[in-house]
């Protein structure tokens, strides 16, 4: 009987959503040899998301946690991945917020004043696409269409501001006006397949379901079938609560649904937001979403969610639209809305990098950088993301 040939890697990465993609990228850039396992299942959160990066949240328009640190990390990461992979996937965009009421408009204007006062006129860490070497895709307006982001958009001083001129006259219902927030989005349907192909060509990805029960803990690492590694990192998304090693973490998954629509006459590079958000996609289509539900029977698209989404479209648009597809997925998130990052207290050869929630595209590059420095240099993780906050549940 011949002995099985063993293959040695530095790290096994389980899952290739946005978390597994960015973590494996960071490790590769640090000179590590990784092997990614992913079954390619459609309908995951990363494969259905619009990849929105929004610096503010809530009715008080509060700046997202650590955004001044996290956003520049995201820009550098996605620009580097674009250059390596030969793709265009990251785009800074104005988020055109249409106010559903005068109260929301007034709250935004108060937030703008408070934000500018608190920052003391400091420049927001936004990046210029042309200066960064990007290749922005031109948007050619059709007859009667609104042109893309205009010259009234300052790229400094604040993430939020009142527009100098109105946009989308005759196209949107916006009796209370609108405000602009500097945002971005990551085209995950370009990024994830491109990184997958890069890994496959280098024998660094296996397209199969990973069986966590077959993972053997060894004194100096792990073994999985014919593979040995220093450690395995679980980036399983919504499947992590079923992982017996991490079932004690306080996951709070939620379901989101969205539509893919065509809107003839609307041509823009902006993200448009009211009760529903429109994000430009390929070939004149828009991602329109998303719902948010803590209670759900399954991960399939539902009639109630579609009705809610279409109601949002009708409240936003004054022109016809056509629904091309209805998609749904369950997002992995935690009770405290912070990622799960770190190594298991009993099994230091096994780690987790998960729970990014709806802010995965902004959080993942920074959190992956934190984790890589922890793994390779022994630097401590920030306590807000370190799974040490849940160690009693994992022991």
WODAPE-V183821 format. One record per residue. N is the residue number from 1. RES is the residue in one small letter. SS is DSSP state (~ for helix, > for strand, _ for the rest). NEAR is the number of other ideal C-beta (glycine too) atoms within 10 Angstrom. D_FIRST is the distance of its C-alpha to the first C-alpha in Angstrom with 2 decimals. Layout:
n=<N | N>
res=<RES | RES>
ss=<SS | SS>
near=<NEAR | NEAR>
d_first=<D_FIRST | D_FIRST>
This chain:
n=<1 | 2 | 3 | 4 | 5 | 6 | 7 | 8 | 9 | 10 | 11 | 12 | 13 | 14 | 15 | 16 | 17 | 18 | 19 | 20 | 21 | 22 | 23 | 24 | 25 | 26 | 27 | 28 | 29 | 30 | 31 | 32 | 33 | 34 | 35 | 36 | 37 | 38 | 39 | 40 | 41 | 42 | 43 | 44 | 45 | 46 | 47 | 48 | 49 | 50 | 51 | 52 | 53 | 54 | 55 | 56 | 57 | 58 | 59 | 60 | 61 | 62 | 63 | 64 | 65 | 66 | 67 | 68 | 69 | 70 | 71 | 72 | 73 | 74 | 75 | 76 | 77 | 78 | 79 | 80 | 81 | 82 | 83 | 84 | 85 | 86 | 87 | 88 | 89 | 90 | 91 | 92 | 93 | 94 | 95 | 96 | 97 | 98 | 99 | 100 | 101 | 102 | 103 | 104 | 105 | 106 | 107 | 108 | 109 | 110 | 111 | 112 | 113 | 114 | 115 | 116 | 117 | 118 | 119 | 120 | 121 | 122 | 123 | 124 | 125 | 126 | 127 | 128 | 129 | 130 | 131 | 132 | 133 | 134 | 135 | 136 | 137 | 138 | 139 | 140 | 141 | 142 | 143 | 144 | 145 | 146 | 147 | 148 | 149 | 150 | 151 | 152 | 153 | 154 | 155 | 156 | 157 | 158 | 159 | 160 | 161 | 162 | 163 | 164 | 165 | 166 | 167 | 168 | 169 | 170 | 171 | 172 | 173 | 174 | 175 | 176 | 177 | 178 | 179 | 180 | 181 | 182 | 183 | 184 | 185 | 186 | 187 | 188 | 189 | 190 | 191 | 192 | 193 | 194 | 195 | 196 | 197 | 198 | 199 | 200 | 201 | 202 | 203 | 204 | 205 | 206 | 207 | 208 | 209 | 210 | 211 | 212 | 213 | 214 | 215 | 216 | 217 | 218 | 219 | 220 | 221 | 222 | 223 | 224 | 225 | 226 | 227 | 228 | 229 | 230 | 231 | 232 | 233 | 234 | 235 | 236 | 237 | 238 | 239 | 240 | 241 | 242 | 243 | 244 | 245 | 246 | 247 | 248 | 249 | 250 | 251 | 252 | 253 | 254 | 255 | 256 | 257 | 258 | 259 | 260 | 261 | 262 | 263 | 264 | 265 | 266 | 267 | 268 | 269 | 270 | 271 | 272 | 273 | 274 | 275 | 276 | 277 | 278 | 279 | 280 | 281 | 282 | 283 | 284 | 285 | 286 | 287 | 288 | 289 | 290 | 291 | 292 | 293 | 294 | 295 | 296 | 297 | 298 | 299 | 300 | 301 | 302 | 303 | 304 | 305 | 306 | 307 | 308 | 309 | 310 | 311 | 312 | 313 | 314 | 315 | 316 | 317 | 318 | 319 | 320 | 321 | 322 | 323 | 324 | 325 | 326 | 327 | 328 | 329 | 330 | 331 | 332 | 333 | 334 | 335 | 336 | 337 | 338 | 339 | 340 | 341 | 342 | 343 | 344 | 345 | 346 | 347 | 348 | 349 | 350 | 351 | 352 | 353 | 354 | 355 | 356 | 357 | 358 | 359 | 360 | 361 | 362 | 363 | 364 | 365 | 366 | 367 | 368 | 369 | 370 | 371 | 372 | 373 | 374 | 375 | 376 | 377 | 378 | 379 | 380 | 381 | 382 | 383 | 384 | 385 | 386 | 387 | 388 | 389 | 390 | 391 | 392 | 393 | 394 | 395>
res=<x | x | x | x | x | x | x | x | x | x | x | x | x | x | x | x | x | x | x | x | x | x | x | x | x | x | x | x | x | x | x | x | x | x | x | x | x | x | x | x | x | x | x | x | x | x | x | x | x | x | x | x | x | x | x | x | x | x | x | x | x | x | x | x | x | x | x | x | x | x | x | x | x | x | x | x | x | x | x | x | x | x | x | x | x | x | x | x | x | x | x | x | x | x | x | x | x | x | x | x | x | x | x | x | x | x | x | x | x | x | x | x | x | x | x | x | x | x | x | x | x | x | x | x | x | x | x | x | x | x | x | x | x | x | x | x | x | x | x | x | x | x | x | x | x | x | x | x | x | x | x | x | x | x | x | x | x | x | x | x | x | x | x | x | x | x | x | x | x | x | x | x | x | x | x | x | x | x | x | x | x | x | x | x | x | x | x | x | x | x | x | x | x | x | x | x | x | x | x | x | x | x | x | x | x | x | x | x | x | x | x | x | x | x | x | x | x | x | x | x | x | x | x | x | x | x | x | x | x | x | x | x | x | x | x | x | x | x | x | x | x | x | x | x | x | x | x | x | x | x | x | x | x | x | x | x | x | x | x | x | x | x | x | x | x | x | x | x | x | x | x | x | x | x | x | x | x | x | x | x | x | x | x | x | x | x | x | x | x | x | x | x | x | x | x | x | x | x | x | x | x | x | x | x | x | x | x | x | x | x | x | x | x | x | x | x | x | x | x | x | x | x | x | x | x | x | x | x | x | x | x | x | x | x | x | x | x | x | x | x | x | x | x | x | x | x | x | x | x | x | x | x | x | x | x | x | x | x | x | x | x | x | x | x | x | x | x | x | x | x | x | x | x | x | x | x | x | x | x | x | x | x | x | x | x | x | x | x | x | x | x | x | x | x | x>
ss=<_ | _ | _ | _ | _ | _ | > | > | _ | _ | > | > | > | > | _ | _ | _ | ~ | ~ | ~ | ~ | ~ | ~ | ~ | ~ | ~ | ~ | ~ | ~ | _ | _ | _ | _ | > | > | > | > | _ | _ | _ | _ | _ | _ | _ | ~ | ~ | ~ | ~ | _ | _ | _ | > | > | > | _ | > | > | _ | _ | _ | _ | > | > | _ | _ | _ | ~ | ~ | ~ | ~ | ~ | ~ | ~ | ~ | ~ | ~ | ~ | ~ | ~ | ~ | ~ | ~ | ~ | ~ | ~ | _ | _ | _ | _ | > | > | > | > | > | > | > | > | > | _ | _ | _ | ~ | ~ | ~ | ~ | ~ | ~ | ~ | ~ | ~ | ~ | ~ | ~ | ~ | ~ | ~ | ~ | ~ | ~ | _ | _ | _ | _ | _ | _ | _ | _ | _ | _ | _ | _ | _ | _ | _ | _ | _ | _ | _ | _ | _ | _ | _ | _ | _ | _ | _ | _ | _ | _ | _ | _ | _ | _ | _ | _ | _ | _ | _ | _ | > | > | _ | _ | _ | _ | _ | _ | _ | _ | _ | _ | > | _ | _ | _ | _ | _ | > | > | > | > | > | > | > | > | > | _ | ~ | ~ | ~ | ~ | ~ | ~ | ~ | ~ | ~ | ~ | ~ | ~ | ~ | _ | _ | _ | _ | > | > | _ | _ | _ | _ | _ | ~ | ~ | ~ | > | > | > | > | _ | _ | > | > | > | > | _ | _ | > | > | > | _ | > | > | > | > | _ | _ | ~ | ~ | ~ | ~ | ~ | ~ | _ | _ | _ | _ | _ | _ | _ | _ | > | _ | _ | > | > | > | > | > | > | > | > | > | _ | _ | _ | _ | _ | _ | _ | _ | > | > | > | _ | _ | _ | > | > | > | > | _ | _ | _ | _ | > | > | > | > | > | _ | _ | _ | > | _ | _ | _ | _ | _ | _ | _ | _ | _ | ~ | ~ | ~ | ~ | ~ | ~ | ~ | ~ | ~ | ~ | ~ | ~ | ~ | ~ | > | _ | _ | _ | _ | > | > | > | > | > | > | > | > | > | > | _ | _ | > | _ | _ | _ | _ | _ | > | > | > | > | _ | _ | _ | _ | _ | _ | > | > | > | > | > | _ | _ | ~ | ~ | ~ | ~ | ~ | ~ | ~ | ~ | ~ | ~ | ~ | ~ | ~ | ~ | ~ | ~ | ~ | ~ | ~ | ~ | ~ | _ | _ | _ | _ | _ | _ | _ | _ | > | ~ | ~ | ~ | ~ | ~ | ~ | ~ | ~ | _>
near=<3 | 4 | 5 | 8 | 6 | 10 | 13 | 11 | 21 | 18 | 23 | 26 | 29 | 28 | 27 | 27 | 25 | 27 | 33 | 28 | 26 | 29 | 30 | 27 | 25 | 23 | 21 | 19 | 14 | 14 | 8 | 17 | 15 | 22 | 22 | 26 | 22 | 24 | 13 | 14 | 10 | 8 | 13 | 25 | 27 | 27 | 19 | 24 | 26 | 22 | 23 | 23 | 27 | 22 | 24 | 20 | 15 | 9 | 10 | 11 | 22 | 14 | 17 | 18 | 14 | 15 | 22 | 14 | 10 | 22 | 25 | 15 | 20 | 22 | 20 | 15 | 21 | 24 | 17 | 13 | 22 | 20 | 11 | 14 | 17 | 8 | 16 | 15 | 20 | 25 | 21 | 21 | 22 | 23 | 25 | 24 | 26 | 23 | 19 | 16 | 10 | 11 | 11 | 18 | 18 | 12 | 17 | 24 | 17 | 12 | 22 | 19 | 12 | 14 | 19 | 16 | 9 | 9 | 15 | 6 | 9 | 12 | 11 | 19 | 15 | 18 | 18 | 9 | 17 | 9 | 7 | 13 | 9 | 18 | 9 | 12 | 11 | 6 | 16 | 8 | 13 | 10 | 5 | 12 | 17 | 20 | 12 | 19 | 16 | 13 | 7 | 13 | 13 | 14 | 11 | 10 | 14 | 21 | 26 | 24 | 20 | 12 | 16 | 11 | 8 | 11 | 22 | 21 | 10 | 9 | 19 | 22 | 14 | 20 | 10 | 14 | 16 | 21 | 22 | 24 | 22 | 23 | 25 | 25 | 24 | 27 | 19 | 21 | 18 | 17 | 25 | 22 | 15 | 18 | 24 | 17 | 12 | 18 | 22 | 13 | 9 | 11 | 11 | 16 | 22 | 18 | 12 | 11 | 13 | 22 | 10 | 18 | 6 | 9 | 20 | 11 | 15 | 10 | 5 | 7 | 18 | 19 | 17 | 20 | 15 | 9 | 17 | 17 | 23 | 15 | 19 | 27 | 28 | 26 | 30 | 25 | 27 | 21 | 21 | 24 | 16 | 11 | 18 | 8 | 19 | 24 | 12 | 15 | 20 | 13 | 18 | 15 | 20 | 18 | 23 | 21 | 24 | 26 | 25 | 18 | 23 | 15 | 22 | 13 | 17 | 24 | 17 | 23 | 16 | 23 | 25 | 29 | 20 | 21 | 13 | 23 | 22 | 27 | 25 | 23 | 18 | 10 | 5 | 14 | 17 | 24 | 24 | 26 | 25 | 24 | 19 | 12 | 15 | 9 | 6 | 17 | 7 | 9 | 18 | 12 | 17 | 18 | 8 | 10 | 23 | 17 | 10 | 16 | 23 | 17 | 12 | 19 | 20 | 12 | 14 | 24 | 22 | 13 | 13 | 9 | 20 | 10 | 14 | 12 | 12 | 20 | 18 | 23 | 23 | 20 | 23 | 29 | 24 | 21 | 11 | 14 | 15 | 21 | 31 | 27 | 27 | 24 | 20 | 19 | 14 | 11 | 15 | 11 | 20 | 21 | 27 | 26 | 29 | 34 | 31 | 29 | 18 | 19 | 20 | 29 | 25 | 26 | 27 | 29 | 27 | 23 | 28 | 26 | 19 | 22 | 27 | 19 | 15 | 18 | 22 | 14 | 8 | 7 | 11 | 10 | 18 | 14 | 9 | 13 | 23 | 20 | 25 | 15 | 17 | 19 | 14 | 9 | 13 | 18 | 9>
d_first=<0.00 | 3.83 | 6.58 | 9.30 | 12.32 | 15.31 | 18.82 | 21.82 | 25.26 | 28.47 | 29.24 | 27.87 | 30.85 | 30.80 | 33.36 | 35.34 | 38.88 | 41.62 | 40.31 | 36.73 | 38.06 | 40.58 | 38.44 | 35.58 | 38.28 | 39.84 | 36.61 | 35.78 | 39.34 | 38.84 | 35.98 | 33.12 | 29.89 | 29.52 | 27.21 | 29.24 | 28.07 | 30.64 | 30.66 | 33.83 | 35.77 | 39.38 | 42.29 | 41.32 | 44.18 | 43.35 | 43.06 | 46.43 | 48.48 | 51.23 | 50.30 | 53.84 | 54.84 | 58.17 | 59.76 | 61.88 | 61.55 | 63.72 | 67.36 | 68.40 | 66.34 | 64.76 | 62.60 | 58.90 | 57.28 | 56.82 | 57.42 | 59.06 | 55.86 | 53.30 | 54.78 | 54.84 | 51.18 | 50.38 | 52.38 | 50.69 | 47.20 | 47.85 | 49.76 | 46.92 | 44.40 | 46.81 | 47.06 | 43.32 | 42.51 | 45.64 | 46.91 | 50.00 | 49.28 | 51.65 | 55.35 | 58.16 | 60.59 | 63.80 | 63.42 | 66.64 | 67.36 | 69.82 | 71.73 | 71.98 | 75.09 | 77.72 | 76.36 | 72.98 | 74.78 | 76.91 | 73.92 | 72.20 | 75.33 | 75.65 | 72.02 | 72.61 | 75.61 | 73.84 | 70.76 | 72.83 | 74.93 | 71.96 | 70.28 | 73.58 | 73.07 | 69.74 | 67.60 | 64.62 | 61.31 | 60.97 | 59.63 | 61.27 | 58.90 | 60.61 | 60.82 | 57.14 | 56.22 | 55.32 | 56.01 | 57.86 | 57.99 | 61.62 | 62.99 | 65.69 | 68.15 | 69.22 | 72.79 | 73.85 | 70.69 | 70.63 | 69.42 | 66.58 | 67.21 | 70.58 | 72.29 | 73.58 | 70.27 | 70.53 | 67.30 | 68.44 | 70.24 | 68.58 | 65.74 | 68.40 | 71.68 | 74.25 | 74.11 | 77.03 | 77.23 | 76.04 | 73.22 | 72.34 | 75.91 | 76.00 | 72.23 | 71.63 | 73.46 | 74.33 | 77.83 | 77.11 | 75.71 | 72.47 | 71.03 | 68.39 | 65.36 | 63.18 | 59.64 | 56.61 | 53.67 | 50.10 | 48.92 | 45.53 | 44.85 | 44.86 | 43.30 | 40.22 | 39.00 | 39.77 | 37.74 | 34.88 | 34.92 | 35.11 | 32.01 | 30.03 | 30.91 | 29.45 | 26.16 | 27.80 | 27.93 | 25.65 | 27.61 | 26.26 | 27.42 | 26.40 | 25.44 | 27.12 | 25.71 | 22.16 | 23.56 | 22.63 | 25.38 | 24.48 | 26.96 | 27.26 | 26.45 | 24.31 | 20.82 | 20.40 | 17.01 | 15.84 | 19.32 | 21.16 | 24.94 | 27.99 | 29.28 | 29.30 | 32.69 | 33.65 | 35.98 | 35.65 | 39.32 | 40.58 | 37.18 | 37.38 | 39.51 | 36.60 | 34.28 | 34.19 | 34.36 | 37.53 | 39.19 | 41.96 | 43.28 | 46.50 | 45.52 | 48.30 | 46.96 | 49.58 | 49.69 | 51.30 | 52.33 | 53.80 | 55.15 | 54.79 | 58.28 | 60.38 | 63.86 | 65.98 | 68.50 | 66.60 | 65.08 | 64.32 | 61.94 | 62.94 | 61.17 | 63.79 | 63.86 | 66.06 | 64.69 | 61.92 | 60.32 | 60.02 | 57.54 | 57.56 | 54.44 | 53.78 | 56.27 | 59.14 | 57.29 | 57.46 | 55.25 | 57.59 | 56.65 | 55.66 | 56.11 | 55.04 | 54.28 | 52.97 | 52.86 | 50.98 | 49.37 | 46.65 | 45.80 | 47.35 | 50.62 | 53.60 | 57.09 | 58.91 | 57.24 | 58.05 | 61.65 | 61.83 | 60.42 | 62.81 | 65.69 | 64.83 | 64.81 | 68.17 | 69.66 | 68.51 | 68.99 | 72.30 | 70.68 | 68.40 | 64.62 | 61.85 | 58.70 | 55.63 | 52.91 | 52.52 | 49.54 | 48.47 | 45.98 | 45.67 | 46.15 | 44.36 | 47.06 | 48.04 | 51.07 | 52.59 | 51.79 | 49.85 | 46.21 | 43.45 | 42.02 | 40.17 | 37.34 | 36.75 | 38.65 | 35.93 | 32.90 | 34.02 | 30.73 | 31.82 | 34.92 | 37.01 | 39.17 | 40.98 | 44.29 | 46.19 | 48.20 | 50.72 | 51.04 | 47.45 | 48.40 | 50.86 | 48.97 | 45.38 | 45.94 | 47.94 | 45.69 | 42.58 | 44.42 | 45.20 | 41.59 | 40.27 | 42.85 | 41.88 | 38.15 | 38.60 | 41.92 | 42.32 | 45.49 | 46.58 | 46.54 | 49.83 | 50.37 | 51.22 | 47.66 | 45.70 | 43.90 | 45.31 | 48.22 | 46.01 | 44.12 | 45.67 | 44.17 | 40.64 | 40.56>
